[in-house]
Amino acid sequence: FSAPQFTLPTWLPHNGSTDVLSGEPFASPNTSTYFTGTTHSCSTLGQLTTALANCVDTDIIEITATIAVGTSTQTLRNRGDSGWVLIRSSGYASLPAAGTRVNPTTHAAALKILTVTGSQPAFQCAQGARGYYFQGISIEKSSGTGLGGSLLSLGASTQTQASHIPTYIELRHCCIRNHFTNGGSTYTGRGIFLQSRYTKIRDCYLDGHTQPGADAQAILIGNCQGDIEIHNCYLEGSTENIMVGGYAFAAGSTGQPSNIWVHQNYFFKRTDWMTGGLYTAYAVRKNFFELKAGEKVVFEGNYCENHDGSGQQGDMNVSAKPQSVAEQSYVYVRDITIRYNKYTASAAPGGAATSVADSGLATPMGTQRIQYASNVWVNRRYTGGSIWWLIGVTGGIPNVTIENNVFSCTNALAFLTPNPANGGALKAPNFILRNNINYGASNGPVLTDGGGGVTALNGICGVGLWNVASNVVLTRTWEAALLAAPYSNKTSTTLAGFGFADSANGDYSLVTGSTYKNIGTDGADPGPKWTRFNAILAGVTTGVPTGS
């Protein structure tokens, strides 16, 4: 069969053989030349409210002092124009250059702070709000101010149709902070509730987002149509760092997000969240990135650190989850590209499902065309797990490609299982597992309900509708047919036998003398495309990514 093709965001064309993507969801205004209107200087909440009520295209709202917003949420109104208003710190000139992440300590003098209390956001959007650019603003929740809510709401709870969805929102060099301390009482449900279309979040810092006994995210996305870029941000969320979907879309089918690029961000979970289980007093820990809805999504060049697998074992969760019978016709997770990411001190690699567990509903073939490519997992906290593909209702999950990754799974490299509701339907047609390395002592290279060999794969995927080839695993052997051509899978009896360049320091490229050099289906090494992998991740943890 032909390898599945993965559709990228419409504004993100593939740049030939270099595998470099270049594009953006919209052209940003030039902050040095566009904003020539009135400058509204604001040092009090009253002045900010007045400025937001009267600003027009090309105006600047300049925050000159810390403003206590409290529970008096400010509204980004629908001005009725197609331009932009800039909301910036008066210290903007001291902010770092574009492409360098803001840091609340290093750049404290350049930021201006808006403090909130309770569960109300600092800003929300009116229906149809358009064209707001935030620069150097820090929205912060201080200690002792209660549970839940979002600090910034880029949307309106009343947006029930496409014309209601806010558009053209950009954050550059902003901080969204929950001042959480272990044992304290300051919590947020999420940093940003993103329900706006044509949205960029770049060079920003979101930290401390957690609440006990309930899910919390740095960013929650949905009900917005999409066209979103999140780039070079530091993101802390105790449950999911970023989640797409998982709640009912008031705008119906027009709320299904698509065209999302999440690249070169630093995902982090605090170690002091990793206490206790799923109880009221503890943070719930799940995934770095979870998709319960979304199409044409690229997640690449991200560095993900600290996950203990307490709530869900997967570092990634890719699973269509409609919230109503009506949503079964339009909530999909498909055309998902996950590549060139590094996971350290983490849990199991991830998985995909079309299950009925959460909502009692599932979209037929709602999860499909998923690609995991050139990712690396090192120094895992949770030592079990696999790439878990939990195959669900009618049609299962077709067109899954897992290639050129380095794993440390102590369970199977891939685990395929049907949901009883699937009946006799094919469950994973067009399944590709090739050119991967698993240096964990696995229970078996591939597991299905019928075992791990050719017969079982034919039953799960369909005869001629799978390709498991040129993978190398530690200690566990393959069925004889999968060791022979054309599959040519391999087993290394020792960790040293792989011929890694420097596994003790996280370099899993193969040295020239490795037995497995150039055995990939493409004539190259199994494992990631290292030149591209190293380039896109360079500088991500320090906030100055050098590769595009």
C-alpha positions as a printed NumPy array, in Angstrom:
array([[  0.   ,   0.   ,   0.   ],
       [  1.053,   3.619,  -0.418],
       [  2.296,   5.447,   2.663],
       [ -0.35 ,   7.895,   3.9  ],
       [  0.119,  11.556,   3.119],
       [ -0.317,  14.01 ,   5.975],
       [ -1.952,  17.324,   5.152],
       [ -0.192,  20.318,   6.706],
       [ -1.8  ,  23.607,   7.747],
       [ -2.872,  25.478,   4.623],
       [ -0.483,  28.391,   5.306],
       [  2.504,  26.148,   6.102],
       [  3.961,  24.844,   2.84 ],
       [  6.578,  22.129,   2.914],
       [  9.985,  23.472,   1.915],
       [ 11.228,  20.66 ,  -0.293],
       [ 13.683,  18.001,   0.835],
       [ 15.08 ,  20.023,   3.76 ],
       [ 11.947,  19.166,   5.778],
       [ 11.797,  22.768,   7.023],
       [  8.391,  24.413,   7.348],
       [  7.998,  28.142,   6.887],
       [  4.84 ,  30.201,   7.129],
       [  2.443,  31.9  ,   9.508],
       [ -1.341,  32.117,   9.925],
       [ -1.393,  35.865,   9.163],
       [  0.93 ,  38.839,   8.69 ],
       [  1.595,  40.669,  11.962],
       [  1.517,  44.445,  12.126],
       [  4.892,  46.171,  12.438],
       [  4.879,  47.482,  16.001],
       [  7.397,  50.209,  15.091],
       [  5.452,  51.734,  12.2  ],
       [  1.795,  50.639,  12.222],
       [  0.579,  52.159,  15.48 ],
       [  0.408,  55.885,  14.704],
       [ -2.852,  56.724,  16.492],
       [ -3.528,  57.93 ,  20.02 ],
       [ -1.442,  56.586,  22.898],
       [ -3.649,  55.929,  25.95 ],
       [ -1.417,  55.979,  29.039],
       [ -2.831,  53.771,  31.827],
       [ -1.656,  53.474,  35.414],
       [ -5.05 ,  52.643,  36.982],
       [ -7.846,  50.178,  36.311],
       [-10.235,  53.02 ,  35.466],
       [ -7.887,  54.399,  32.827],
       [ -7.491,  50.912,  31.29 ],
       [-11.27 ,  50.409,  31.14 ],
       [-11.735,  53.795,  29.474],
       [ -8.96 ,  53.16 ,  26.969],
       [-10.424,  49.809,  25.93 ],
       [-13.842,  51.422,  25.487],
       [-12.517,  54.194,  23.223],
       [ -9.531,  52.798,  21.309],
       [ -9.62 ,  52.564,  17.518],
       [ -7.411,  51.154,  14.789],
       [ -3.676,  52.102,  15.133],
       [ -4.065,  53.213,  18.797],
       [ -1.714,  52.187,  21.608],
       [ -2.808,  51.336,  25.143],
       [  0.335,  51.688,  27.229],
       [  0.457,  50.215,  30.746],
       [  2.768,  52.34 ,  32.896],
       [  2.35 ,  50.731,  36.332],
       [  1.102,  47.578,  38.025],
       [ -2.696,  47.49 ,  37.792],
       [ -4.844,  45.413,  40.141],
       [ -7.605,  44.058,  37.919],
       [ -8.971,  41.906,  40.725],
       [-12.224,  40.352,  39.467],
       [-13.062,  43.272,  37.144],
       [-12.486,  41.461,  33.857],
       [-11.649,  43.825,  30.993],
       [-13.343,  43.305,  27.623],
       [-11.661,  43.458,  24.245],
       [-14.594,  44.918,  22.355],
       [-15.634,  44.494,  18.738],
       [-14.468,  47.863,  17.39 ],
       [-16.   ,  47.302,  13.963],
       [-12.726,  47.912,  12.083],
       [-10.274,  45.523,  10.443],
       [ -7.12 ,  46.935,  12.014],
       [ -5.142,  46.556,  15.228],
       [ -4.753,  48.038,  18.707],
       [ -1.487,  47.566,  20.582],
       [ -1.629,  46.87 ,  24.34 ],
       [  1.925,  47.176,  25.579],
       [  4.193,  47.774,  28.533],
       [  5.753,  51.227,  28.806],
       [  9.045,  49.34 ,  29.138],
       [  8.68 ,  47.746,  25.705],
       [ 11.986,  49.142,  24.461],
       [ 13.82 ,  46.903,  26.956],
       [ 12.131,  43.703,  25.817],
       [ 14.304,  41.166,  24.001],
       [ 14.368,  40.93 ,  20.235],
       [ 11.755,  38.895,  18.395],
       [ 12.772,  35.238,  18.52 ],
       [ 14.079,  35.452,  22.101],
       [ 11.745,  34.22 ,  24.819],
       [ 10.815,  36.652,  27.576],
       [ 11.814,  35.71 ,  31.133],
       [  9.963,  37.252,  34.099],
       [ 13.168,  37.553,  36.122],
       [ 15.633,  38.654,  33.484],
       [ 13.191,  41.095,  31.869],
       [ 11.283,  42.187,  34.973],
       [ 11.955,  45.889,  34.354],
       [ 10.488,  45.686,  30.849],
       [  7.21 ,  44.036,  31.882],
       [  4.106,  45.651,  33.339],
       [  1.895,  43.534,  35.579],
       [ -1.866,  43.104,  35.739],
       [ -2.929,  41.142,  38.831],
       [ -6.121,  39.118,  39.081],
       [ -7.946,  37.402,  41.946],
       [-10.597,  34.708,  42.098],
       [-11.43 ,  32.757,  38.949],
       [-12.085,  35.64 ,  36.539],
       [ -9.679,  36.434,  33.674],
       [ -7.897,  39.753,  33.255],
       [ -9.255,  40.019,  29.679],
       [-12.052,  38.431,  27.727],
       [-13.278,  39.007,  24.174],
       [-16.608,  40.327,  23.003],
       [-18.283,  38.512,  20.13 ],
       [-16.408,  39.229,  16.902],
       [-13.551,  41.139,  18.574],
       [-10.671,  41.619,  16.158],
       [ -7.11 ,  42.892,  16.062],
       [ -5.43 ,  43.081,  19.5  ],
       [ -1.659,  42.806,  19.938],
       [ -0.211,  42.32 ,  23.452],
       [  3.443,  43.193,  24.051],
       [  5.346,  42.93 ,  27.343],
       [  2.259,  42.404,  29.532],
       [  2.416,  40.045,  32.524],
       [ -0.939,  38.754,  33.808],
       [ -0.449,  37.261,  37.247],
       [ -2.474,  35.54 ,  39.938],
       [ -1.08 ,  36.133,  43.417],
       [ -1.052,  33.809,  46.395],
       [ -4.174,  33.107,  48.408],
       [ -6.669,  34.031,  45.712],
       [ -8.668,  30.857,  45.152],
       [ -9.392,  28.128,  42.633],
       [ -9.826,  27.665,  38.921],
       [-10.581,  29.879,  35.977],
       [ -8.355,  31.29 ,  33.231],
       [ -6.019,  34.269,  33.442],
       [ -6.608,  35.273,  29.826],
       [ -9.762,  34.328,  27.894],
       [ -9.377,  34.821,  24.146],
       [-12.994,  34.119,  23.366],
       [-16.549,  34.522,  24.539],
       [-18.74 ,  31.907,  26.187],
       [-21.568,  33.118,  23.935],
       [-19.818,  32.49 ,  20.589],
       [-22.268,  30.113,  18.923],
       [-21.452,  30.827,  15.267],
       [-18.453,  31.705,  13.108],
       [-19.106,  35.467,  13.146],
       [-18.868,  35.459,  16.949],
       [-15.356,  34.009,  17.056],
       [-12.661,  36.622,  17.854],
       [ -9.917,  36.909,  15.248],
       [ -6.385,  38.276,  14.865],
       [ -4.986,  38.155,  18.384],
       [ -1.239,  38.142,  19.024],
       [  0.853,  37.851,  22.177],
       [  4.561,  38.632,  21.998],
       [  6.892,  38.67 ,  25.022],
       [  4.036,  38.262,  27.497],
       [  3.874,  36.321,  30.757],
       [  0.822,  34.456,  32.077],
       [  1.675,  33.451,  35.633],
       [  0.063,  31.609,  38.506],
       [  2.17 ,  32.067,  41.635],
       [  1.699,  28.513,  42.819],
       [  3.685,  27.195,  45.754],
       [  3.492,  23.613,  46.942],
       [  0.943,  23.468,  49.745],
       [ -0.373,  26.921,  48.85 ],
       [ -3.851,  27.913,  47.704],
       [ -3.287,  29.722,  44.421],
       [ -4.646,  27.785,  41.463],
       [ -5.698,  28.267,  37.861],
       [ -7.646,  25.992,  35.571],
       [ -5.56 ,  27.325,  32.696],
       [ -3.318,  30.205,  31.71 ],
       [ -4.939,  30.984,  28.341],
       [ -8.368,  29.816,  27.201],
       [ -7.838,  30.173,  23.463],
       [-11.111,  30.362,  21.518],
       [ -9.964,  32.833,  18.858],
       [ -9.103,  32.282,  15.21 ],
       [ -5.911,  33.633,  13.597],
       [ -3.913,  33.7  ,  16.817],
       [ -0.179,  33.785,  17.525],
       [  1.536,  33.254,  20.87 ],
       [  5.256,  33.848,  20.516],
       [  8.241,  34.26 ,  22.834],
       [  5.978,  34.044,  25.907],
       [  6.266,  32.55 ,  29.408],
       [  3.371,  30.652,  31.048],
       [  4.079,  29.082,  34.428],
       [  2.497,  27.626,  37.562],
       [ -0.812,  26.491,  36.062],
       [ -2.312,  23.82 ,  38.312],
       [ -5.26 ,  23.058,  40.549],
       [ -5.917,  20.133,  42.919],
       [ -8.07 ,  17.235,  41.815],
       [ -8.966,  18.716,  38.406],
       [ -7.371,  19.259,  35.006],
       [ -5.247,  22.354,  34.427],
       [ -3.428,  23.54 ,  31.312],
       [ -1.104,  26.313,  30.268],
       [ -3.263,  26.654,  27.121],
       [ -6.668,  25.151,  26.287],
       [ -7.787,  25.484,  22.643],
       [-11.205,  24.969,  21.081],
       [-14.421,  26.383,  19.596],
       [-12.344,  28.641,  17.371],
       [-11.831,  27.24 ,  13.82 ],
       [ -8.068,  27.45 ,  14.306],
       [ -5.188,  29.019,  12.339],
       [ -2.963,  29.143,  15.423],
       [  0.788,  29.346,  15.954],
       [  2.5  ,  28.778,  19.31 ],
       [  6.246,  29.327,  19.067],
       [  9.199,  29.61 ,  21.453],
       [  7.155,  29.655,  24.654],
       [  7.833,  28.235,  28.103],
       [  4.728,  26.28 ,  29.122],
       [  3.857,  24.777,  32.512],
       [  0.612,  22.853,  33.014],
       [  0.186,  20.167,  35.621],
       [ -2.334,  18.103,  33.613],
       [ -1.885,  18.927,  29.946],
       [  0.551,  21.667,  29.002],
       [ -1.538,  22.237,  25.856],
       [ -4.895,  20.633,  25.175],
       [ -7.139,  20.963,  22.122],
       [-10.821,  20.118,  22.558],
       [-12.279,  18.026,  25.342],
       [-15.318,  20.213,  25.892],
       [-18.508,  20.959,  23.923],
       [-18.076,  23.502,  21.127],
       [-20.86 ,  26.086,  21.398],
       [-20.196,  27.118,  17.794],
       [-20.911,  23.612,  16.564],
       [-19.035,  22.403,  13.51 ],
       [-17.486,  25.842,  12.972],
       [-15.738,  25.439,  16.327],
       [-13.627,  22.453,  15.181],
       [-10.007,  23.723,  15.243],
       [ -7.63 ,  23.137,  12.355],
       [ -4.327,  24.513,  11.03 ],
       [ -2.239,  24.562,  14.218],
       [  1.563,  24.814,  14.417],
       [  3.188,  24.242,  17.822],
       [  6.948,  24.476,  17.443],
       [ 10.145,  25.02 ,  19.408],
       [  8.517,  25.391,  22.829],
       [  9.761,  24.224,  26.225],
       [  7.106,  22.067,  27.952],
       [  7.725,  21.546,  31.664],
       [  5.977,  19.963,  34.663],
       [  7.23 ,  20.838,  38.126],
       [  8.614,  18.038,  40.248],
       [  6.721,  19.32 ,  43.3  ],
       [  3.471,  18.516,  41.453],
       [  4.511,  14.861,  41.394],
       [  3.209,  14.019,  44.845],
       [  0.358,  11.641,  45.602],
       [ -2.24 ,  10.196,  43.286],
       [ -5.464,  11.346,  41.684],
       [ -6.99 ,  12.781,  44.819],
       [ -8.489,  16.128,  45.736],
       [ -5.306,  17.458,  47.317],
       [ -2.983,  16.683,  44.416],
       [ -2.266,  17.969,  40.935],
       [ -3.53 ,  15.68 ,  38.172],
       [ -0.697,  14.785,  35.789],
       [ -1.509,  13.608,  32.278],
       [  0.081,  14.606,  28.951],
       [  2.326,  17.294,  27.539],
       [  0.074,  17.647,  24.491],
       [ -3.43 ,  16.263,  24.066],
       [ -5.689,  16.412,  21.035],
       [ -9.343,  15.512,  21.529],
       [-10.22 ,  17.538,  18.448],
       [ -8.109,  19.09 ,  15.709],
       [ -7.059,  18.704,  12.1  ],
       [ -3.886,  19.612,  10.24 ],
       [ -1.739,  19.956,  13.355],
       [  2.066,  20.029,  13.411],
       [  3.872,  19.526,  16.739],
       [  7.615,  19.746,  16.15 ],
       [ 10.903,  20.812,  17.686],
       [  9.509,  20.9  ,  21.239],
       [ 11.455,  19.946,  24.369],
       [  9.253,  18.19 ,  26.933],
       [ 10.475,  17.557,  30.485],
       [  9.077,  15.864,  33.624],
       [  6.045,  13.587,  33.534],
       [  5.5  ,  10.676,  35.89 ],
       [  2.517,   9.041,  34.2  ],
       [  0.252,   9.202,  37.244],
       [ -2.943,  10.352,  35.51 ],
       [ -2.24 ,   9.081,  32.013],
       [  0.933,   7.319,  30.995],
       [  1.261,   8.883,  27.551],
       [  3.355,  11.969,  26.957],
       [  1.051,  12.558,  23.987],
       [ -2.63 ,  11.682,  23.625],
       [ -4.192,  11.848,  20.179],
       [ -7.811,  10.81 ,  20.399],
       [-11.048,  12.198,  18.927],
       [-13.574,  12.697,  21.735],
       [-16.932,  14.169,  20.695],
       [-18.978,  15.521,  23.572],
       [-22.441,  14.972,  22.066],
       [-24.205,  12.948,  19.385],
       [-24.118,  15.989,  17.083],
       [-20.341,  16.307,  17.474],
       [-19.832,  12.796,  16.13 ],
       [-20.237,  14.237,  12.631],
       [-17.489,  16.864,  12.895],
       [-15.086,  16.322,  15.806],
       [-12.029,  14.666,  14.296],
       [ -8.368,  14.23 ,  15.092],
       [ -6.626,  13.719,  11.765],
       [ -3.629,  14.858,   9.754],
       [ -1.434,  15.09 ,  12.85 ],
       [  2.353,  15.369,  12.469],
       [  4.445,  14.864,  15.631],
       [  8.151,  15.031,  14.874],
       [ 11.598,  16.182,  15.985],
       [ 10.589,  16.426,  19.662],
       [ 12.664,  15.412,  22.671],
       [ 11.144,  13.989,  25.852],
       [ 13.187,  13.629,  29.016],
       [ 12.357,  12.522,  32.571],
       [  8.985,  11.624,  31.084],
       [  6.449,   8.819,  30.891],
       [  5.346,   6.575,  28.01 ],
       [  5.695,   7.931,  24.477],
       [  2.018,   8.327,  23.713],
       [ -0.917,   6.912,  21.881],
       [ -4.006,   7.307,  19.784],
       [ -7.505,   6.094,  20.407],
       [-11.025,   6.273,  19.159],
       [-12.633,   5.029,  22.326],
       [-15.947,   5.348,  24.111],
       [-14.412,   5.645,  27.555],
       [-14.775,   9.364,  28.242],
       [-18.066,  10.411,  26.731],
       [-19.829,   7.225,  25.703],
       [-19.462,   8.47 ,  22.11 ],
       [-16.957,   8.157,  19.315],
       [-16.625,   9.506,  15.788],
       [-16.337,   6.667,  13.258],
       [-12.767,   6.782,  11.942],
       [-12.472,  10.036,  13.87 ],
       [ -8.759,   9.544,  14.583],
       [ -6.58 ,   8.9  ,  11.552],
       [ -3.537,   9.965,   9.55 ],
       [ -1.179,  10.246,  12.533],
       [  2.594,  10.474,  12.079],
       [  5.214,  10.043,  14.83 ],
       [  8.617,  10.681,  13.246],
       [ 12.164,  11.415,  14.478],
       [ 11.262,  11.821,  18.159],
       [ 13.526,  10.842,  21.069],
       [ 12.66 ,   9.677,  24.595],
       [ 15.469,   9.62 ,  27.192],
       [ 15.819,   9.195,  30.98 ],
       [ 12.194,   8.211,  31.481],
       [ 10.537,   8.56 ,  34.911],
       [  7.843,   6.02 ,  34.122],
       [  9.539,   2.839,  32.941],
       [  6.536,   0.976,  31.508],
       [  4.392,   1.733,  28.531],
       [  4.461,   1.533,  24.777],
       [  3.381,   3.511,  21.82 ],
       [ -0.208,   2.629,  22.697],
       [ -2.625,   2.569,  19.795],
       [ -5.961,   1.707,  21.405],
       [ -8.125,   0.898,  18.444],
       [-11.765,   1.888,  18.811],
       [-15.068,   1.812,  16.936],
       [-15.938,   1.375,  13.269],
       [-12.877,   1.649,  11.048],
       [-10.435,   1.852,  13.945],
       [ -7.469,   4.188,  13.393],
       [ -6.251,   3.987,   9.791],
       [ -3.084,   5.476,   8.373],
       [ -0.739,   5.562,  11.366],
       [  2.996,   5.961,  10.705],
       [  5.632,   5.506,  13.45 ],
       [  9.084,   5.926,  11.976],
       [ 12.657,   6.914,  12.813],
       [ 12.112,   7.325,  16.555],
       [ 14.26 ,   6.38 ,  19.543],
       [ 12.187,   4.864,  22.367],
       [ 12.833,   3.347,  25.762],
       [  9.693,   1.227,  26.158],
       [  9.687,  -1.686,  28.572],
       [  6.439,  -2.843,  27.057],
       [  5.923,  -3.386,  23.349],
       [  7.242,  -1.023,  20.713],
       [  3.673,  -0.876,  19.429],
       [  0.526,  -2.257,  21.001],
       [ -2.611,  -2.653,  18.915],
       [ -5.919,  -3.703,  20.406],
       [ -9.54 ,  -3.47 ,  19.248],
       [-12.483,  -2.038,  21.111],
       [-15.291,  -4.642,  21.351],
       [-17.593,  -2.213,  19.504],
       [-15.364,  -2.559,  16.442],
       [-16.764,  -5.949,  15.534],
       [-15.15 ,  -7.443,  12.494],
       [-13.964,  -4.178,  10.936],
       [-10.309,  -3.55 ,  10.154],
       [ -8.786,  -1.804,  13.133],
       [ -5.488,  -0.328,  11.94 ],
       [ -5.28 ,  -0.48 ,   8.156],
       [ -2.26 ,   1.153,   6.516],
       [ -0.091,   0.827,   9.633],
       [  3.637,   1.61 ,   9.296],
       [  6.264,   0.886,  11.962],
       [  9.725,   1.282,  10.511],
       [ 13.281,   2.43 ,  11.213],
       [ 12.719,   2.798,  14.977],
       [ 15.089,   1.979,  17.835],
       [ 13.807,   0.759,  21.203],
       [ 16.62 ,   0.456,  23.738],
       [ 14.251,  -0.567,  26.552],
       [ 14.041,  -4.251,  27.492],
       [ 10.637,  -4.716,  25.866],
       [  8.115,  -7.487,  26.447],
       [  7.836,  -7.841,  22.701],
       [  8.491,  -5.756,  19.598],
       [  4.839,  -5.608,  18.494],
       [  1.795,  -6.836,  20.397],
       [ -1.746,  -7.303,  19.14 ],
       [ -4.7  ,  -9.187,  20.541],
       [ -3.631, -12.138,  18.436],
       [  0.079, -12.035,  19.244],
       [  3.023, -10.296,  17.633],
       [  3.499, -11.915,  14.267],
       [  2.428, -11.718,  10.649],
       [ -0.891, -13.507,  11.184],
       [ -1.875, -11.159,  14.009],
       [ -0.873,  -8.075,  12.027],
       [ -2.91 ,  -9.295,   9.071],
       [ -5.883,  -9.65 ,  11.387],
       [ -5.53 ,  -6.192,  12.957],
       [ -4.451,  -4.244,   9.859],
       [ -5.515,  -6.315,   6.873],
       [ -3.42 ,  -8.431,   4.548],
       [ -0.933,  -6.208,   2.753],
       [ -2.006,  -3.162,   4.758],
       [  0.951,  -2.937,   7.167],
       [  4.705,  -2.525,   7.048],
       [  6.803,  -3.378,  10.113],
       [ 10.386,  -3.133,   8.92 ],
       [ 13.978,  -2.279,   9.864],
       [ 13.288,  -1.705,  13.557],
       [ 15.914,  -2.558,  16.195],
       [ 14.897,  -3.555,  19.734],
       [ 16.758,  -4.659,  22.858],
       [ 16.828,  -8.312,  24.018],
       [ 13.378,  -9.433,  22.835],
       [ 13.177, -11.282,  19.567],
       [ 10.796, -11.074,  16.655],
       [  8.751, -13.75 ,  14.956],
       [ 11.022, -15.408,  12.41 ],
       [  9.047, -14.032,   9.473],
       [  9.561, -10.463,  10.711],
       [ 13.325, -11.014,  10.985],
       [ 13.545, -12.102,   7.371],
       [ 13.302,  -9.973,   4.25 ],
       [ 11.421,  -7.887,   3.3  ],
       [ 10.892,  -6.847,   6.939],
       [ 14.468,  -7.277,   8.23 ],
       [ 13.827,  -6.282,  11.842],
       [ 16.684,  -6.715,  14.309],
       [ 17.418,  -7.442,  17.977],
       [ 20.42 ,  -6.21 ,  19.946],
       [ 21.283,  -8.434,  22.893],
       [ 22.919,  -5.583,  24.851],
       [ 22.634,  -1.814,  25.102],
       [ 26.252,  -1.484,  23.968],
       [ 25.418,  -3.586,  20.928],
       [ 23.406,  -0.781,  19.341],
       [ 26.559,   1.256,  18.792],
       [ 25.217,   4.533,  20.153],
       [ 27.561,   7.508,  20.005],
       [ 27.041,   8.528,  23.653],
       [ 23.864,   7.109,  25.19 ],
       [ 24.922,   8.167,  28.701],
       [ 24.562,  11.788,  27.587],
       [ 21.516,  11.341,  25.358],
       [ 23.214,  10.927,  21.97 ],
       [ 21.557,   7.928,  20.329],
       [ 22.996,   8.393,  16.868],
       [ 24.875,   5.355,  15.558],
       [ 28.658,   5.298,  15.249],
       [ 30.291,   4.311,  11.982],
       [ 31.007,   0.765,  13.153],
       [ 27.498,   0.01 ,  14.402],
       [ 25.979,  -3.25 ,  13.191],
       [ 22.781,  -1.335,  12.388],
       [ 24.328,   1.448,  10.333],
       [ 22.369,   2.139,   7.122],
       [ 19.871,  -0.701,   7.595],
       [ 16.785,   1.557,   7.351],
       [ 14.22 ,   1.052,   4.618],
       [ 15.585,   4.205,   2.984],
       [ 19.209,   3.059,   3.212],
       [ 19.927,   5.423,   6.104],
       [ 20.279,   4.725,   9.829],
       [ 17.295,   3.775,  11.945],
       [ 16.423,   6.485,  14.422],
       [ 15.859,  10.211,  13.837],
       [ 17.16 ,  12.345,  11.026],
       [ 19.764,  13.731,  13.385],
       [ 20.886,  16.791,  11.432],
       [ 17.374,  18.183,  11.329],
       [ 16.587,  16.992,  14.874],
       [ 19.577,  18.783,  16.389],
       [ 19.03 ,  21.939,  14.336],
       [ 15.373,  22.464,  15.226],
       [ 15.952,  21.828,  18.958],
       [ 19.033,  24.042,  19.279],
       [ 18.382,  26.809,  21.796],
       [ 14.823,  25.735,  22.651],
       [ 15.418,  25.277,  26.395],
       [ 17.244,  28.61 ,  26.686],
       [ 14.572,  30.482,  24.74 ],
       [ 16.693,  31.421,  21.735],
       [ 16.025,  28.755,  19.086],
       [ 18.543,  29.054,  16.294],
       [ 17.065,  26.566,  13.81 ],
       [ 13.799,  27.167,  11.988]])
